[in-house]
């Protein structure tokens, strides 16, 4: 009899514990949201752009004026060659659970251990990084995080605009220019760039074009962003606001290309531009 009573009490205790844990998990989920930060690159005329991120912090309605560090799984520092983040490649900087509420801004804290490799100069050149950038490159998000939802933010680092050559001194200065958008509030563009095969290609039909810059412009003709094709000629550009756009491609040896008409970007969808064939000028 005592044994049965003991087993009954144990069952009650375990049931209460499991119920309590279940309630705790539900309560936690009702007060938090998941965020991901992904880094991509709008390319520039550089062989490499090596950046070291030593901290990523956020400021929210929960933290007030305090900055709270995110904790990426791989830890700090984060070292990346920005020129590799093209044609759909991205770098997951963070994937974390945060308190729900207003996510005001994040900031990337950089070291001074940043370099650039310029064509014709095989050795990396030190990138002077102003103290203001080392203390934190602030990016405004102003996004309300609803409990139980996931959010992905695309950080599009414009390399060409971010590096400034200091006159004839030979020095290069890093002044980051980053466009940030929420994936849930944006769409993507993808396509493939090819050209007619020549005799030297030893292949019939068309061949993919690698390392071609694909630029995006708004309906008003304002430059938005750009990327490069990969070895298969493929490209994808994420984090584009909904609206009408066109693309332009200016590549040596080929006739400049411009979309024959505007195309729509829809929130949460990928607009496939299909195969774009560049033409060789008729001599």
C-alpha positions as CSV (number, residue, x, y, z in Angstrom):
1,X,0.0,0.0,0.0
2,X,2.8,2.4,1.0
3,X,4.6,1.6,-2.3
4,X,1.5,2.5,-4.3
5,X,1.1,5.8,-2.4
6,X,4.8,6.5,-3.0
7,X,4.5,5.9,-6.8
8,X,1.3,8.0,-6.9
9,X,3.1,10.9,-5.3
10,X,6.1,10.6,-7.7
11,X,3.7,10.6,-10.6
12,X,2.0,13.8,-9.4
13,X,5.4,15.5,-8.8
14,X,6.7,14.6,-12.3
15,X,3.4,15.6,-13.9
16,X,3.5,19.0,-12.1
17,X,7.1,19.5,-13.1
18,X,6.5,18.7,-16.8
19,X,3.4,20.9,-16.8
20,X,5.4,23.7,-15.1
21,X,8.2,23.4,-17.7
22,X,5.7,23.4,-20.5
23,X,4.1,26.6,-19.1
24,X,7.6,28.1,-18.8
25,X,8.4,27.3,-22.4
26,X,5.1,28.7,-23.6
27,X,5.6,31.8,-21.5
28,X,9.1,32.3,-22.9
29,X,7.8,31.9,-26.5
30,X,5.1,34.4,-25.8
31,X,7.7,37.1,-24.9
32,X,10.4,36.5,-27.5
33,X,11.2,36.6,-31.2
34,X,13.9,35.1,-33.3
35,X,16.2,37.3,-35.4
36,X,18.8,36.5,-38.0
37,X,21.4,39.0,-39.4
38,X,22.8,38.1,-42.9
39,X,25.6,40.0,-44.5
40,X,25.8,40.4,-48.3
41,X,28.0,42.5,-50.6
42,X,27.4,45.0,-53.3
43,X,30.7,44.5,-55.1
44,X,33.5,46.9,-55.9
45,X,36.7,47.1,-57.9
46,X,38.8,45.2,-55.4
47,X,40.3,41.7,-55.3
48,X,39.7,41.3,-51.6
49,X,38.1,43.3,-48.8
50,X,38.9,41.7,-45.5
51,X,36.9,42.9,-42.5
52,X,37.1,41.9,-38.8
53,X,33.9,42.3,-36.7
54,X,34.7,42.0,-33.0
55,X,31.2,42.6,-31.6
56,X,27.5,43.0,-32.7
57,X,25.2,44.8,-30.4
58,X,21.5,45.8,-30.3
59,X,19.4,48.4,-28.7
60,X,15.7,47.7,-28.0
61,X,12.7,48.9,-26.0
62,X,13.7,46.2,-23.5
63,X,17.3,47.4,-23.1
64,X,16.5,51.1,-23.2
65,X,19.7,53.1,-23.9
66,X,21.9,50.1,-23.1
67,X,23.7,48.1,-25.8
68,X,23.5,44.4,-25.6
69,X,25.9,42.1,-27.3
70,X,24.7,39.3,-29.6
71,X,26.4,35.9,-29.2
72,X,27.0,34.2,-32.6
73,X,27.5,30.5,-32.4
74,X,31.0,30.7,-33.8
75,X,32.0,33.5,-31.4
76,X,34.1,36.6,-32.0
77,X,36.0,37.7,-34.0
78,X,34.2,37.3,-37.3
79,X,36.5,37.6,-40.3
80,X,35.1,37.9,-43.8
81,X,36.2,38.7,-47.3
82,X,33.3,40.8,-48.5
83,X,34.1,40.2,-52.1
84,X,33.0,36.5,-51.7
85,X,29.5,37.5,-50.6
86,X,28.0,37.7,-54.1
87,X,25.7,35.6,-56.4
88,X,23.5,34.5,-53.5
89,X,26.3,33.9,-51.0
90,X,25.7,35.4,-47.6
91,X,27.2,35.2,-44.1
92,X,25.0,34.5,-41.2
93,X,26.2,36.9,-38.5
94,X,23.7,36.0,-35.8
95,X,20.7,33.8,-35.2
96,X,19.3,34.5,-31.7
97,X,16.2,34.8,-29.6
98,X,15.5,38.3,-28.3
99,X,12.8,39.9,-26.2
100,X,9.8,40.9,-28.2
101,X,9.2,44.7,-28.6
102,X,10.8,47.4,-30.6
103,X,14.2,46.6,-32.0
104,X,15.6,50.1,-32.6
105,X,19.1,49.6,-34.0
106,X,22.2,47.4,-34.1
107,X,25.8,48.3,-34.4
108,X,28.8,46.5,-35.8
109,X,32.0,47.0,-33.9
110,X,35.1,46.7,-36.1
111,X,38.7,46.2,-35.2
112,X,41.5,48.1,-36.9
113,X,42.6,44.8,-38.5
114,X,41.0,45.4,-41.9
115,X,42.7,45.1,-45.3
116,X,42.1,45.6,-49.1
117,X,43.8,43.9,-52.0
118,X,43.9,46.1,-55.1
119,X,44.5,44.8,-58.6
120,X,48.2,44.9,-59.5
121,X,49.3,44.9,-55.9
122,X,49.4,41.4,-54.5
123,X,50.0,42.3,-50.9
124,X,47.1,43.4,-48.7
125,X,46.9,47.1,-47.9
126,X,45.9,48.2,-44.4
127,X,42.5,49.9,-44.3
128,X,42.5,52.9,-41.9
129,X,39.4,52.5,-39.8
130,X,38.3,55.7,-38.1
131,X,37.7,55.4,-34.4
132,X,34.0,56.2,-34.9
133,X,33.7,53.0,-36.9
134,X,35.6,51.0,-34.4
135,X,33.3,52.2,-31.6
136,X,30.2,51.1,-33.5
137,X,28.7,51.4,-37.0
138,X,25.0,52.0,-36.1
139,X,22.2,50.7,-38.4
140,X,18.7,51.7,-37.7
141,X,16.1,48.9,-37.8
142,X,13.0,50.4,-36.0
143,X,11.2,47.1,-36.3
144,X,8.5,45.8,-33.9
145,X,9.4,42.2,-33.0
146,X,6.2,40.3,-32.4
147,X,6.4,37.4,-30.0
148,X,6.7,34.0,-31.6
149,X,7.8,35.3,-35.0
150,X,11.1,35.1,-36.9
151,X,12.8,38.1,-38.6
152,X,15.7,38.1,-41.1
153,X,17.6,41.3,-41.7
154,X,19.8,41.7,-44.8
155,X,22.9,43.9,-44.4
156,X,24.0,44.9,-47.9
157,X,27.6,46.2,-47.6
158,X,28.4,48.5,-50.5
159,X,32.2,47.9,-50.9
160,X,32.7,50.5,-53.7
161,X,31.2,53.3,-51.6
162,X,32.9,52.1,-48.4
163,X,36.5,52.4,-49.4
164,X,38.1,55.8,-50.0
165,X,41.6,56.3,-51.4
166,X,43.3,59.2,-49.6
167,X,44.8,61.2,-52.5
168,X,48.2,60.1,-53.6
169,X,49.3,58.9,-50.2
170,X,48.6,55.3,-51.1
171,X,46.3,55.0,-48.0
172,X,42.8,53.6,-48.1
173,X,40.2,54.5,-45.5
174,X,37.2,52.3,-44.5
175,X,34.0,54.2,-44.2
176,X,31.3,51.5,-44.3
177,X,28.1,52.1,-46.3
178,X,25.5,49.4,-45.5
179,X,21.9,49.2,-46.6
180,X,19.7,47.2,-44.2
181,X,16.2,45.7,-44.8
182,X,14.0,43.1,-43.3
183,X,13.6,40.0,-45.5
184,X,9.9,39.8,-44.4
185,X,9.4,43.4,-45.8
186,X,11.3,42.8,-49.0
187,X,11.7,40.5,-52.0
188,X,14.6,39.1,-54.1
189,X,15.8,39.2,-57.7
190,X,17.5,36.3,-59.5
191,X,18.7,35.4,-63.0
192,X,21.4,34.0,-65.2
193,X,23.8,35.9,-67.5
194,X,25.1,34.1,-70.6
195,X,26.7,35.0,-74.0
196,X,26.8,33.2,-77.3
197,X,29.7,30.8,-77.4
198,X,32.7,31.7,-79.6
199,X,35.1,29.4,-81.4
200,X,37.5,29.5,-78.6
201,X,34.9,28.2,-76.2
202,X,34.8,24.8,-77.9
203,X,31.1,24.5,-77.2
204,X,27.9,25.2,-79.1
205,X,25.1,27.5,-77.9
206,X,25.8,29.8,-75.0
207,X,28.3,30.0,-72.1
208,X,27.7,31.4,-68.6
209,X,29.5,34.7,-67.8
210,X,31.3,34.8,-64.5
211,X,32.0,37.9,-62.4
212,X,29.6,40.2,-64.3
213,X,28.2,43.1,-62.3
214,X,24.4,43.3,-62.3
215,X,23.1,46.7,-61.2
216,X,19.5,47.4,-59.9
217,X,17.8,50.7,-60.5
218,X,14.4,52.0,-59.4
219,X,11.7,53.1,-61.7
220,X,13.0,56.7,-61.2
221,X,16.4,55.7,-62.4
222,X,18.0,55.8,-59.0
223,X,20.8,53.2,-58.3
224,X,19.7,50.7,-55.6
225,X,22.4,48.0,-55.3
226,X,24.3,45.4,-57.4
227,X,26.0,42.0,-57.2
228,X,28.2,39.8,-59.4
229,X,27.5,36.5,-61.2
230,X,29.1,33.3,-60.1
231,X,30.9,30.7,-62.3
232,X,27.5,29.5,-63.5
233,X,26.4,32.9,-64.5
234,X,23.8,33.0,-61.7
235,X,23.0,35.9,-59.5
236,X,20.6,36.7,-56.7
237,X,20.0,40.0,-54.9
238,X,18.1,40.0,-51.6
239,X,16.5,42.6,-49.5
240,X,14.8,44.7,-52.3
241,X,11.8,46.8,-51.3
242,X,8.6,46.1,-53.2
243,X,8.2,48.1,-56.3
244,X,9.2,48.4,-60.0
245,X,12.8,48.1,-61.1
246,X,15.1,47.4,-64.0
247,X,18.6,46.0,-64.2
248,X,21.6,47.2,-66.2
249,X,24.7,45.3,-67.2
250,X,27.8,47.0,-68.6
251,X,30.5,44.4,-69.5
252,X,33.5,44.9,-71.8
253,X,33.2,43.1,-75.1
254,X,29.4,43.0,-75.0
255,X,26.7,45.5,-75.8
256,X,25.3,47.2,-72.7
257,X,22.2,45.5,-71.4
258,X,19.1,47.1,-69.9
259,X,15.8,45.4,-69.0
260,X,13.4,45.8,-71.9
261,X,10.7,46.8,-69.3
262,X,10.2,47.3,-65.6
263,X,9.7,44.2,-63.5
264,X,7.9,44.0,-60.1
265,X,9.5,42.9,-56.8
266,X,6.9,41.5,-54.4
267,X,7.4,41.1,-50.6
268,X,8.4,37.6,-49.7
269,X,8.9,36.4,-53.2
270,X,11.8,36.0,-55.6
271,X,11.4,37.6,-59.1
272,X,13.1,35.3,-61.6
273,X,14.4,37.3,-64.6
274,X,15.4,34.1,-66.4
275,X,18.4,33.9,-68.7
276,X,19.9,37.2,-70.0
277,X,22.0,36.8,-73.1
278,X,24.6,39.5,-73.7
279,X,25.3,40.3,-77.4
280,X,28.7,40.9,-79.0
281,X,28.9,44.2,-81.0
282,X,28.8,43.7,-84.8
283,X,32.1,44.8,-86.2
